[in-house]
Amino acid sequence: MLRLPNFTLLQPQTLSEALALLAVDPHNTAILAGGTDLLPNMKRRQQTPRRLISLRHVSELHKLAVSDAEIRIGGAVRLRAIEDAPIIAEEALALRQAVSQIATVHIRGTATLGGNLCLDTRCDYYNQSEPWRQAIGYCKKKDGDICWVATSSPRCLAVSSTDAAPALMALDAKVQLRSVRGDRELSLSDLYHNDGIHYLTKRPDELLTQVRIPRRPGLRSAYWKLRRRGAFDFPLLGVAVAVQLDEEGLVRDARLALGAVSSQPILVEEAGKRLIGQELTNDQIDEVADAAYSLAKPMDHADMSLSYRKGMVRSLVRSALREVRGDDIAADRQRLMRMLG
């Protein structure tokens, strides 16, 4: 049985109290929201914080609110609450599709949006028990000096496995970071580094308190996910698209994001620009799919071959864009599920 290391649990009642506690010793402190990623990592000794700050009683972080301009989701809102919110299904479908494919329904009842956005990067060599990692020689991400994905790599190549981030990137969302030193607001793409160890630009003393999604009339979005099984698994590829059409059916704005193809989720800005002012024809969709395929450079750090995962970028981008165009894509989803067994 894997046991948790010793730690001190702190239970603030307000956001200001939580930030003050975090500021005391941020480098030896972890945030406990749902704990669905943090606690298993602690059992495997991948993370060994001396202090945990629970957000259970910080009510400010558990709210989902809507204004005329935006949807605001607290960092500690449960994934099930997002999945069940009518406003998300109506105006941010890609996010609903993304969170509904995370883990299992039981885990989504505990896991939080902020936790998924800050999810630890993963690879087949890192996500093992401590005896296993010790047996092969610890990797660069924890206690070692070599990346087993690519032994000559100067940096860790563990992959980003968040489902929510690509969806929110496509939806042009922003995150609010707070500390005792003040507040910052970042676009989703600016929250991440392409580094398996230092994958967040969030400082250790900062807390992700809120996600803000702009409300845009006529916006259509979708999220498609490749994984080994039809449920539970982390993404081997995630594709999110959001397209805004004008009254003539021409693309006014388009954004596309990829997940699980590098140490950070990627906003494919060039692919989106190709669609501006165009109809969503099959030729245009194929061009965008080719552009996304060229950018995706998955490494051999996860299940399925990297060439297969790269090839699936084209397929999932096409399916996602066909979905926002309004095509009947039920057969595409059924085919993907059959492929996943």
C-alpha positions, 0 to 999 in steps of 0.5 A, spaced: 500 500 500 502 506 498 502 511 504 502 519 504 508 522 507 507 526 513 504 533 512 500 539 515 493 540 513 491 548 513 484 549 512 483 557 511 475 560 511 477 565 506 481 567 500 485 572 504 486 567 509 488 562 504 493 567 500 496 569 507 498 562 509 500 560 502 505 566 502 508 563 509 512 558 505 510 557 498 515 552 495 514 547 501 506 548 500 501 545 495 494 547 494 489 541 496 482 542 492 480 536 489 486 532 490 485 527 485 492 528 482 496 531 488 494 525 493 496 520 488 503 524 486 504 524 494 503 517 495 508 516 489 513 521 492 513 525 486 511 531 490 512 531 497 510 538 500 510 539 508 504 543 508 497 542 504 492 548 504 485 546 503 480 550 499 474 546 501 471 552 506 473 558 501 466 559 498 469 565 494 472 559 489 466 555 489 462 560 485 460 559 477 457 566 475 454 569 469 454 577 467 452 580 460 460 580 458 462 573 461 462 567 464 466 566 471 468 560 474 471 559 480 478 555 481 475 550 486 468 549 482 467 541 481 468 539 474 461 536 475 458 542 476 461 545 470 458 539 466 451 540 468 451 547 467 446 549 462 450 556 460 456 552 459 452 547 454 449 553 450 455 557 450 462 554 451 460 547 449 467 545 448 469 546 455 463 541 457 465 536 452 472 536 455 470 536 462 465 530 461 471 526 458 476 527 464 477 521 468 470 518 471 463 521 473 466 519 481 472 523 480 469 529 476 465 530 482 471 531 486 476 534 481 476 542 480 477 546 474 483 549 477 486 543 479 485 540 471 488 547 469 494 546 473 495 538 472 502 535 473 505 533 466 506 526 465 510 521 461 511 513 462 517 514 466 515 519 471 508 516 473 510 510 476 511 508 483 518 510 487 521 503 487 520 503 479 523 510 478 529 508 483 530 502 479 531 505 472 534 511 475 530 517 477 528 522 471 530 529 470 523 531 473 524 528 479 531 527 483 535 525 477 538 528 471 536 525 465 530 525 461 528 518 459 523 520 453 529 523 450 536 522 453 540 527 450 534 532 451 536 538 455 529 539 458 524 534 461 519 532 455 513 530 460 507 532 456 501 536 458 495 532 460 489 537 461 483 537 457 480 543 460 486 548 457 485 547 450 478 548 450 478 554 454 484 556 449 479 555 444 474 559 447 479 565 448 478 565 456 483 568 461 485 566 468 486 570 474 492 569 479 492 572 486 497 573 491 498 577 497 502 581 492 496 583 488 492 580 482 494 578 475 490 576 469 493 572 463 490 568 457 490 561 457 496 560 453 500 565 457 499 560 463 504 555 460 511 554 459 513 548 454 517 545 459 515 538 463 518 541 470 516 548 470 510 548 466 506 553 469 508 561 469 504 561 475 508 563 481 509 558 487 505 564 492 499 565 487 493 561 487 488 560 480 482 563 483 478 564 477 477 563 469 473 568 465 470 566 458 467 571 454 460 571 451 460 571 444 454 571 440 454 565 434 460 562 437 460 554 436 465 550 439 467 543 440 472 538 443 475 531 441 479 527 445 484 521 443 485 516 449 486 508 449 480 507 452 473 510 452 473 513 459 477 514 465 484 515 461 488 522 460 488 524 453 493 522 448 491 528 444 486 533 445 483 538 439 479 544 441 476 549 436 471 555 436 468 558 430 464 565 430 460 565 424 457 572 421 450 572 418 452 570 411 456 564 414 463 566 413 468 565 419 469 572 423 473 569 428 476 562 429 481 559 434 484 552 435 488 549 440 491 542 441 493 538 448 497 532 449 502 534 444 508 537 448 509 540 455 504 545 454 497 546 450 498 549 444 494 555 441 494 554 433 494 561 431 496 560 424 490 555 423 485 559 425 487 565 421 486 561 415 479 561 416 477 568 417 473 571 412 472 564 409 466 559 409 467 552 412 468 548 406 471 541 406 478 544 402 478 550 408 477 544 413 483 540 410 488 546 410 487 547 417 488 540 419 494 540 415 497 546 419 495 543 425 498 536 423 505 540 421 505 543 428 504 537 432 510 534 435 508 528 440 514 525 443 515 517 445 512 518 452 505 516 452 501 510 450 500 508 442 506 510 437 507 517 436 506 517 429 499 514 430 498 520 435 501 525 430 496 522 424 490 523 428 491 530 429 488 531 422 482 526 423 480 530 430 481 537 427 477 535 421 471 532 425 471 538 430 471 543 425 465 539 421 462 539 428 462 546 429 459 547 421 453 543 423 455 536 420 452 530 423 458 527 426 455 521 430 458 516 425 465 520 427 464 519 434 462 512 434 468 510 429 473 513 434 470 510 440 470 503 436 478 505 435 478 506 442 475 499 444 
